[in-house]
Amino acid sequence: MLLLALALLAQNARSGAHLASNVASNAAQVLQRGNGPEPDSLDPARAQGLGAHHVLRDLFETLTVVGTQGEIEPGSAQRWEVSADGLEWRFWLDPDSRFADGRLLEAEDFVFALRRALTASTGAPYAGLLLPIKHAEDVLAGRVPASELGVQAAGSDCLLIRLERPSLDLPARLALPITAPLDRHQVERDGQGFTRPGRLNGNGAYRLVEWRPGAWIEVVANAHYRKHATVNIQRVRFHVTPDAAQEALRFAAQELHWTESVPLQPLASLRARFGAALQINPSYATFFLGINLTRAPLGDNLRMRQALSFAIDREQLVRSITALGELPAYGLLPESPGIARAAAPACPLPPHTQARTDCARELWRLAVPEGSAPPKLTLRFNTSPLHRRTMLAVAAMWQETLGLESQLRQEDWKVFVSNRRARVVTQVFRGGWNADLLDPINFLEPFQSQSMLNATGLHSAEFDRLLRTAQAATESAPRLFAIAAAEQELLAQQAIIPLYFYTDKHLVAPTLRGWSAHPLGHYPSAKFRFAP
């Protein structure tokens, strides 16, 4: 066995040296990006994971795009205007916008994509973010045909969007991958096969040429992209890197120019090891535990859910487990400079003290009467060393404070997402939200009763009412008040247990230029270039 192990190590070393050599020799044209777990889909309507969205932003260009500081900029639409009542928006397409096969982009391609995304049979997870569009809710529920959706072509180069209510953040929502234009002729011809390498006909800076499951996705510069002359890097390979420690080893061996995350090591150790390549910045994102409210024993026992939350020492988690600048979370909405929000929710009791521990035990005693069999809960999470360590720590805290036995269940990303969405086998699951918009309402919309992203199964008429009030508000103060009240209702229902606010963590090769921290974690490859 020892000889076999040595032989495997030698083989891996030779393989790593070969890959490192490839990176060095191809550095002028190939960007090697770590991209986390295997993307769940490259269908803009069906994709949910961050890794999929990173690739999609290279393959497609939406009407608007998010700039380097989170500002909204023109994308495929060169300009737009809104009616005085805020209910009609017109977007004029850039005349240079084309698909990868050279066909001119038309307004009908957006009409087709939006209708498809809001058709229930498509199963688009982010469809709920498009509900401001007129008749979107009825189309999604199957009450009216997709042809009734408030989108139409007002000429080949102008898209008209009608809304149910004024929505000042519509341009930001139209930067989401789900709104990307589709070559309607290709999709009608190929069906779901339109996402295959060599077939996918996007309008972004790159086109798809290869997808090796479990290994990488490769894209090359799109010669018909409207800003092709500004694209410096001609070829990009997105590597599947679910293990941050292995990803860091590949970065150190010069197999990667960029990592999706960093390994679980003390900050001082990472600084000593990687120096200026280590980039840690604030992120507009929250890590939480979701609770399936549709199943016993948690769904019908509020005190039990409250006890689980009180028993977790968030300060210890960010100090001992994550330890890279994360902040303990007692609410869902992060504090972020330049992003308006109402006052943060008050912690019911001071951050982890004996009072919180005593309260957790009393709630548990009331939730699990003496003599009854204590529940056994399953903590479900997608493959990741950080997630595993976090869940182990949470399970240990529950055991110590409540005497609760927990089972950990680790799953591949696609399996995990499917189980979480189905709400059949889940009890407590790893949740998190990386904002798509620089707007606190974006954190709350996934918990609307009809949202496909509502993995908790929360059905609160009061929460839905408050969210609708915030969505319809045209002034900042009442809007923020409704958002804060909706967050409080979500926390009162104990549908989630917030744990901490993320930081954005990467290793970036010194040869890579054009990189700067982004509040939403958007890093399109077309922004990068290599140093001379």
N, C-alpha and C positions, 0 to 999 in steps of 0.2 A: 504493500500500500504506500509506503514511504517513497519507493522508486516511482510509482505511478504519479503520486502527488508532485514530485520534483519534475517529472516529465511534463505534466500539465502546466506547472508554473513556467517552465522554460518555453513551452509552446505559446502561452499567453504573453510572455515577455517578447518573443519574436513577433507575434501578431501586433502587440502594442507598438513595437519599434517600427514595424511596417506602416501602421496607420499614422504614427507620428511623422514618418518620412513623407507620407502622402500629403499630410496637412502642410508640412513645410514647403514641399515642392509645388503645391497647388494654391498656396496662400493668396496669390494674386487674383484668383478667380473663384475659389470655393470658400464659402463661409460655413463652418461647422458649428451648429447650434444644438446644445442640449435642450430638450423640449418636454421633459417630464414623462408621464404615462402615455401609452399609445392613444392617439386621438380616437374619440368615439365615432366620429363621422367627418367627412369633408363635404357633406351636404349642408350649405349655409342655414337651411331651415331646421335641420335635425341636430346639428352639432351643439354640444353643451359644455365640454371641458375647455380649460384654458389652452391646453396644447393644440386642440383643434382650431380654436380662434386665432392663435398665433399664425398658423399656416394659412387660414382663410384670409387674413388681412394681407397676405402676400399674393394670394391668387385672385382676389376680387377687390374692386374699389366701389364703395357705397356712394350714395349721393353726397354725403358729407363725411368728413374724416376728423379724427381727434388729433389736434396739434401737440407739439412737444410739451406744452404746459397745461394740457387738458382743454384748450380752447377749441371751438368748432370752426373748421375751415372747409372751403369748397373741395369736393372730391370729383365725382363724375358730373355733378351739377356745378356749373360755373357761377350761377347766381340764383337767388330765389326771392320771392316777396310774399307777403301775407295780407289778406283783406283786412279792412278796418275792424270787422267783428271778430277777427282771429280764427275764423272757421274754414277759410280756404287758403291753401298754400300752392304756389306754382314754382316748380323747379325747372330751370332751363339747362339742358345737358351741354357739356363741353363738346363742341363739334369735332374735337380730336379723339373723343372716347370711342374705343373699339374693343371688340373681343379679340382673344388671342389668335383667331383664324383670320382676322382682318375685317370682319363684318362690323359695320357701323352700329354703335349702341343706340337703341331707340327707347322711347318712353314705354312702349308696350312690353319691353323686357322687364321693367320694374313692375308694371301692372301684373304681369304673369307671376313674378316671384312673390309679390305681396299677397295675391290671391291664394297661391299655393301654400304659403306659410300659415295663413289663417284658416285653411281648410282643416277640419278636425282630423281627417284621416292621415294627414301629413305627420301629425304628432310632434309639432314644433315646440320645444320646451320654452322658448322665449316669446311665444305668441302673445302672452299676456301683456308684454311691454308695448304692443301695438294697438291696444284697445282704444286709445283716443281716436283712431280712425273711424269714420262713420260706418255703422253697421258691423264693425269688427266683432263685437261680442255676439251678435246674432249669427254671423257666418261661422264663428268658432263653435257655437252651440248647435249648428246644423239647422237653425230655424229659417235661414234664407240662403240662397245660392251665393257662391263666391262672386258672381257677376254683380251682386248688389253692393259689394264693398266700395267705400268711398274713394276709389282711385281710378283714374282714367287718363288716357293719352290725349292731351289737348294739342295735337300735332305730333309729328315724329320726334321732336326735340324738346317737348314740354310735358312734364308730369303734373297733373292736378290731383291734389289730395284734399278731401273734405273731412272735417272732424266733427265728432259728437259735441265737443266742448273745446274752448280755447286751450291750447297746449303750447306754452312758450318754449318748452324743451323738445318740441318735435324735431328740429334739426339735429339735436344730440341723439335722439332715438333712431334717426335714420342713418347713424354711423354704426349701428349694430350689425354684425355679420348676417343676421337673419334677413335683413333688408337688401342684401346684395342682389344685383340683377342676374338673371339666368337667361342663357340662350334658349329661348322657349322652343325653337325648332329642334335643338339637340335633346332637350329633356323629353319632349314628346316622342322623339324617335328612340332614345336609348333607355327611357325610364330611369330607375335608380342607378343604372350603369353609367349615368352621365358623370359620375365622380371618379371614374377609373383613370389611371395615368394614360396620357396620350389622347384622352377623349375630353376631359374636363376643359371647358371653353370659357375661362374667366376673363375678366377685363382688368385684372390687377397688374402689378409690376412684374409678376412671375407667372409661369405656367407649370403645371404638374407633369413630371416625366417619369417618376418612379415612386413606388410605395412598397417597401419590404416590411411586412408586419413583424413587429417586435424588434425591428432594427432601425429603419430610417424612412423618411419621406424626402425626396429630392425635387427641387424646382429650379428652373432656369429662367433667365430674363425674358420677358415677353417683348418681342420686337415691335408689337403694335400698341404697347402701352402708351398712353398720351404723353407721359413724361419720361419715355424710355431713355432719352439723352442724359437724364440726371441720375440714372441707376448705375452705381459704380460696380457693385458686386454682381457678377453675371450668373453665379451658380450658388445655391444654398442647400445644405443638407440638414434636415431637422432629425436629430437622433432621439430615439426612445430612451429616456433616462429616468426610470422610476426611483432609482436608488441614488440619493444625493452623494453618498460616500464614494460609490463607484464613478459617478459623474465627475467628482473632484479629482480622482485619480487620473481619469482620462484628460482632464484639463491640465493637470501637472505634466502629463506625458505629451502635451501639445496635440492631442487628438481633437480637442474642442477649443473653439475661440470664445465660447460663451456657455454658461451653465444656467439652467432654469432655477437652481437653488444652490444651497451650500450644505455641507455635512453638519451633523450634530457634534460640534466641538466647541470648547470654550473660545470666546471671542479673541482673547489674547493669543491662543494657539493658532487660530485662523489668520490673524494679522501677521504673526511671525512666519507662517507658512506661505501666505500668498501676497502679503504686502498690499500695494496699491491696486492689485487686481481684485481685491475683495471690495464689493460695493454694497452697502447697507443703507437703505433710505426708508422714510415713512411710506406706508401703503394705505390706500383707502379700502380696507378690507378687514373682515372680522371672522375669527374661528369660533365655532359654537358646536354644541351637541344638539342634534334634533331629536325630538321625541315623537314617536308615532302615536298620535292621539286617537287613532281608530281601533287600537287593540288594548285589551286588558293585559297586565294589571295597571299600566300607567295611564291609559287613555281616560279612565273613569275615576282616577284617584289624584286629585290636585295636591293633597298634602304629601303624597309620596314623591311627586315631581318636585315640589318645593324642598323637601328634605334632601333630595339628590343634589340640588343646586347649592344649598347652604353648606353641604359637606365638602365642597371642593375649594381648596385653597389656591385661588388664582395666582396670588403673589408667589407662591412656591413654584407653580408651573412655569411662570416666565423667568424666574430666578434660576431654577435648576434644570428645567427640561428644554425650553426654547432658547433662552439666554442670549438672544441677538437683538435686543432693543424692543422686543414686543412689550405691550402694556396690558395689564389685567383688565378684563372687560366685565362690567356688570350690566351693560345694555348692548343693543345691537349696533347702534350708530356710532361710528368713530368720530373723534374730534379731528378736524383737519384744517390747517390754515387756509383762509380764503374761501371756505365752504360754509355757508350760513346754516345754522341749525339752532333750535331752541335749547334750553338748558338740558344738560345730560341728566338722565334719570338717577335719582338718589339711590345709593346702595341701602337696602332695607336695614342692614346692620353694618357696623364698621368693617372694613376689609379684614380678612380672616383673623378672628379673635375667638376667645373661648365662648363668647356670647353666641357667635354664629354656630359653633360646634354644639352648644347646648340646645339651641333652637332646632338644628337639624335632627338631633336625637329625639326631641319632644315631638316634632312633626312626624318622624318615623314611627314613634310609639303609637301615635294617634292613627296613622295610616295603616299600620300592621298590628291589629289588636293582639294582645297576649294570648298565646295558645294556638294562633293560626299559623299556617306554614308560611315562612318568609319567601318572597319571590326570588327567582334567579333570573337575572337580566343578561341580555347579550348586547355587548358593545360592538357595533359593526363599523368597519372603516376600510378605505381603499389602501392598497399596498404602499407603504412609506415608512421608513424607520422613525421619522418624527411622529407620525400618527400612532405608530405602535407604542412608542415610549410615552406619548401623551395619554393614550388609553390605559396603559399599564399603571401610570401614576393616578389617574382618575379612579380606576378599579381599586387601587390600594387605599386611597382616601375613603372610598365608600366602605371598604372592608373594616378599616380602623374605626371610623366614626359610627357606622350604622350596622356593622356586622353583616353586610350584604355580600353575597357571592356573585361575581360577574364572570361571564364567559366572553373572551375576545374572539371576534370573527374577522379575519382579514380576507379581502377579496380583490380580484383584478378590477381595474377602474370600470370597465364596461359592465361587468356583472354587478358591481356595487351600485352603479347609477341605476341599473334596471331594477334591482331589488328595492332601492330607496324610493324610486318612483312608484312601484307597485304597492307598497305599504302592506305587504302580506307577511313577510318574515321579519321585518325590522321591528326593533323595540327602541333602542337608543342608537343613534348613528352619528358618524362624523359629518358635520355640516360646516359650511363656510361660504362667504360671499365676497368676491372681488368685484367691486362696483364697475358697472358698465358705463355709468354716467357720473359726472361730478355733482351729484344731487342726492341728499339723504333719502328721498322717496324711493330711489332705486333699491335700497336694502329691504324695503317693506313690501313692495309689489309682489315678490315671489310668494308671499303668505296670503294673498287674496284667495278666497274660497275656490275660484275657478281656475287658478293658475296651475299649469302643468308642472311648475317648479315647487309647488307646495307639498313637499315630501312629508310634512308633519300631519297633513290632513286637517289642519285648523279650519274650522267653519265658525267664524265669529261675525255675527251681523253688525256688531258695534265696530269691530276692526274694519270691516268692509266699508261701513258708512264713513268713518273718519278718513279712510284712504281716499274715497271718492270726493270728500270735501276738500282734501289737500290737492287732489288732481284738478279740481275745477277752480281752485282759488287763483285769482289774477294779481293778488297783492301778497307781498312777502310775509308780513306779520301773521295774518290768519292762516296762511299756508303752513308756516313753521309750527304754529300752535297745533294744527290738526295732525301734522307729522309726529310731533312729540306725544300727543295723546294716543295716536295709533301705536307708537312704540310701547307706551305704557300698557295698553291693552294686550299687546302681544306678550309682554313679560308677565302680566297678571295671569294670563292663560297658561303660562309656563310651557309653551310649545317648544321653546329652545332654552338652552343653558349657555349663555355667552361665556367664553373662557378668556380670550385675549384678542387684541388687535394686531394684525400682521405687520411685519416689515417686508420690504422688497429686497431680496438678497440674491446677488449674482457674483460669479467670477467672470471678469471681462479681460481678455487678452490685451496687453499693451499695444499690440499691433492694430487693434480695432479702433477706428475713429467714428465720430458721429453719435456716440452713445451719450445719453444723459438720462438721469432718473425721471421716470414718468409716473404721475400720481395714480394712473389706472393700469400701469404695467403694460402699456402698448409699445412694442418695439419692432416695427416693420423693418424688414431687411433692407428695403430701398433707402433707408436713412443712413445705413452704415457704409463705410469705406475702409480700406486697408491703408495703413501708413506707407509712404514710399519706401 
